[in-house]
Amino acid sequence: MITGTYKKTTDTSTGILMDDFDALKRHIEQTLKIQCNNYKEDYIKRRLLSRMRSTNSTNYEEYLRYLKTNPAEYEALRNALTINVTEFFRDNDVYECLRKDVLPDLFSKRKRLRIWCAGCSTGEEPYSIAMILHDFLIQDKTLAAQIFATDIDKVVLAKAQEGIYSQKAMVKLSESQIHRHFTKLPDGTYQAKPHLKELIRFRPHDLMGGTPISRWLDLVTCRNVTIYFTENQKDDLARLFHDALVTDGYYIMGKTEYLGRQVENLFVPSNSVHKIFMKKE
Ligand SMILES: C[S@@+](CC[C@H](N)C(=O)[O-])C[C@H]1O[C@@H](n2cnc3c(N)ncnc32)[C@H](O)[C@@H]1O
């Protein structure tokens, strides 16, 4: 059980010495370049506790010592802090709206679309969008599209760029989608075909840095990322996306995410159930 000393300031929920928490946060910021204060404190603590349990550290000080003497732990900690669970066509009905409503509307106004998939993790989200886009592009050769797929975590981004997925990861794809868009490799994994990869540019990018990956964007998807951010950070991010979008551009959030009071006037709902919004000037 994780206990900790009670000599100085202690955290009432965990009983762990807080002074060491600050030292650990500073070390994380210096080494992993992750700004802990941008995240809710509870979230950081929960993620740290999970690493402390896995490394049998009983308090923050002990974990900090473990971290400094076990370089491999830095990667494990980075992964824990930037959890990157994802899947192809996560919330399928959102992708149906993208196919039936959002993309037809955007292509009716412009022939060349610019899309930002922010917090893309291992790439399943941008590849899902690319599969849908490809259907539009082969039907009308005058159409074009570019997806900027970004994440703060370079490890997941490298996986995304490689585009190789286990058989288990393919479970939500139809036989036809697998056949058209992936090549089966000798070890039983599947690699995204060049026509999908050509639609996507993967780049590292910190959403808390205050600058968009590009401007004049037609669509921004940032799904299941902001749940880790403070209310102020979420509002700033909505303003950033608003700035980066063209008028009438779309912003798609995760199903459990919402627009804060301060920023809800920047967008109009296009589909409230699926958290699809349009930029308002
Ligand atoms: C749960 S995954 C979401 C993946 C995908 N969008 C989806 O909905 O399936 C959250 C991703 O957000 C990324 N992330 C967390 N903080 C970030 C930040 N400040 N800037 C960019 N990406 C961030 C994590 O690295 C992780 O890959």
The ligand as a Gaussian input file, in Angstrom:
#p B3LYP/6-31G(d) Opt

LIG

0 1
 C       -7.227000       9.052000     -25.688000
 S       -6.151000       9.555000     -26.978000
 C       -7.336000      10.059000     -28.189000
 C       -7.004000       9.523000     -29.557000
 C       -8.056000       9.845000     -30.616000
 N       -8.258000      11.261000     -30.755000
 C       -9.366000       9.174000     -30.302000
 O      -10.348000       9.831000     -29.978000
 O       -9.421000       7.947000     -30.378000
 C       -5.560000      11.109000     -26.357000
 C       -4.290000      11.596000     -27.057000
 O       -4.098000      12.959000     -26.721000
 C       -2.706000      13.188000     -26.680000
 N       -2.431000      14.395000     -25.908000
 C       -2.515000      14.593000     -24.566000
 N       -2.131000      15.837000     -24.249000
 C       -1.798000      16.446000     -25.422000
 C       -1.310000      17.748000     -25.763000
 N       -1.108000      18.665000     -24.834000
 N       -1.078000      18.021000     -27.072000
 C       -1.285000      17.100000     -28.034000
 N       -1.734000      15.850000     -27.775000
 C       -1.989000      15.534000     -26.491000
 C       -2.160000      11.939000     -26.021000
 O       -0.774000      11.778000     -26.301000
 C       -3.036000      10.870000     -26.637000
 O       -2.404000      10.263000     -27.742000

